[in-house]
Amino acid sequence: MSIVTDEQKQQFMDEGYFILESVIPEHHLELLRSQCQAFIDKKDAQMDALGTDVQGINHRNKRYFVSNCFKDEPKLRDFLFSDLMAEICQATLGDDAYLFWEQYVVKGAEAGMKFSWHQDSGYVGYPDHKPYLTCWCPLDDVCEENGTVHLLPYSRSGIRSWVQHIVQEGSNDKVGYFGSDPGIAVQVPAGSVVAFSSIAFHSSGANTTDQMRRVYLAQYSCEPIMTADGKMLSGSAEPLLKGGKSAIGEPGPDIPSKADELKRLNIL
């Protein structure tokens, strides 16, 4: 049986998102949880080496975005290239899908910072790419108190395309929506998947609880996403689907990646 219904496919087209509750198998959920703290520790060590508590949108003990984890821990591929992810990709992107980006997104206990309204495509930084898919996968039950994601449907934002973002001083967040609509607060159990388009606006609140709020983010594109100058891959481009069939293990484009270069320089 299909996990994604026809109604959910239509909602993705009409409103930019759908939600699948408690669909991540327990062994994958435990895998994602088991690796999380190690990557937080690596990010802390990186900030130690740079003599700072703020690196980009990372803020020590408050908010972490740790990317390219699957290249350091290949076990994460078991989830990233799973049948579940393939089905969600085919339902939203079509018959071709590439892993574009992945990262842990963690809000610290009691001090977890909010994250401003943005499109994920706003972080790509230019409009000439096809919208991609974000799979927001909570590793803990999420609610407003621990800083869950808020989604702004297309019908409420009135926006279905890339918009210019500005960098917010202090947080270093990129902000693209300045309206008053609070969006829809997603309150779901751990192991759910919140699937939304990279042009759908979303934000998240502060974590005021005494526990971390952990999320694993997996993003996929229907084609390799290049940098604005067309010379490098913006992120990864590892095939998951080609022509509706599994392409796991097939080589991606032989093009250098900006994300790999930034990681080598300890910028990501």
JOWOMO-V485778 format. One record per helix or strand of 3 or more residues. SS is the DSSP state (a for helix, b for strand). FROM is the first residue (numbers start at 0). LEN is the number of residues. Records with the same first field share a line. If there is no record, write none. Layout:
# JOWOMO-V485778
SS: FROM-LEN  FROM-LEN
This chain:
# JOWOMO-V485778
a: 5-10  25-25  68-4  73-7  82-10  120-4  143-3  153-4  257-7
b: 16-4  62-5  96-11  114-4  132-6  148-4  192-5  200-4  212-9  237-5
